[in-house]
């Protein structure tokens, strides 16, 4: 995906993940670190937003590993896990948003036809090609994810039904279930025959 999409998705991912790390989802420092982490994997591309600002490092990484190489592989996922599990000398409050942003980048690239070389250095890519980079569909996906993340980050999300009622719309609940029919009465016992009233016919005299 494009750099702007990675920025938005990195921020959205952190807004969703921050409460699980005991942090404020809208804290500027956390959002900034998540955005930085979301741009970091493309350090292997000298012409990317991050690559242009990290030359000559990006030039060396691209020459040795190639684009979407080690920075987009399972090794990178293991490194992210290790950074959160064991620490790297960086406070967890700083490492967590960077890792979340980094993972959001990998997930976004997985949804493009280019996919990820998860088994790097082996060849072959893994992809769920739902959105081509730079296509008109990309901003729609980003806007949807960002809207969901922003809504979840609100301390007291408003009730959408109340907003609809203000403009004259009302969400009716589904029809109440019909009451159960009463149980069927038990079957009547068979009628007894009155043998005394049934006399045998007499002979004529």
DANOR-V589784 format. One record per run of one state. SS is the DSSP state (h for helix, s for strand, l for the rest). FROM is the first residue (numbers start at 0). TO is the last residue. If there is no record, write none. Layout:
BEGIN
ss=[SS	SS]
from=[FROM	FROM]
to=[TO	TO]
END
This chain:
BEGIN
ss=[l	h	l	h	l	h	l	h	l	h	l	h	l	h	l	s	l	s	l	h	l	h	l]
from=[0	2	21	27	44	48	53	56	65	69	72	73	85	91	110	115	116	125	126	135	153	159	166]
to=[1	20	26	43	47	52	55	64	68	71	72	84	90	109	114	115	124	125	134	152	158	165	204]
END
